[in-house]
Amino acid sequence: MSTSSTSKITVYCSTYNSAEWIDGYLDNINSQICQPFDLIFVDALSTDDSFEKIESFKFQDHINVSIYQPGYLTVYGGWNYAVDKSQTDYVMNFNTDDRLNFNALSIYQDEIESNPDIDLFYGIHNFIGSIGGPNLPIGDYWNNLTNSLLSISEEKLMFTINPCGPFPLVKRSSLLKAGRFDEEYFSSADYDMWLRMVSMGMKLKRINKFIGDYLYRTTSVSQSRLQESEAHDKEIQLKYSK
């Protein structure tokens, strides 16, 4: 990857058989008005045509793209791989079935220039049941709960739910200092990482602006194994509350 000297953000995506979502994802990332930024794909040996679609896609000139196919990796293994490969000051995961607001990266760009001491930024995200579909009521509940808990304390918020959502922006040096995503967790390694950072005294900031849509589907790994996922969340909360 030839990283532009002015690129500050790397968006990374761990993919496996994402053909159902990849066309819309590529169009969505191409529509970002932030210039320039880096984009890393880590494909875990897809057997559909999603990898080929990524390779053949025409990205905007301001997007510096790198594509890797290192072999089989878990989702969080792909994240670790991408963070290792990234060369920018900040990194952000963006899954193929979610969608960013067109100015999401610009919002983050403004924040990192104004708040260089912050280790992790996150904003408002909606819940949708289908791409392009209406917002689900759980989104209002989630955002209201986040605001209510944050009014008590950031600690109360972080140890009740994972408020950072599907695409927080993280300072790469802070992420490396905190260590790698724990691949023992199939859906909670990001929550584990954010609480680990909090326990180390790192700073998080919630931005009161819309960043994007999270596709809330019962077939996802976290929803299809909900009880196990919730048990992991409680285990993580207990680990860092000591």
Salt bridges, closest charged atoms under 4 A:
ASP23 OD2 - LYS53 NZ 3.01
ASP84 OD2 - ARG180 NH1 2.83
ASP97 OD2 - ARG217 NH2 2.84
GLU111 OE1 - LYS205 NZ 2.86
ASP117 OD2 - LYS203 NZ 3.24
ASP192 OD2 - ARG196 NH2 2.55
ASP192 OD1 - LYS239 NZ 2.86
GLU228 OE1 - ARG225 NH2 3.00
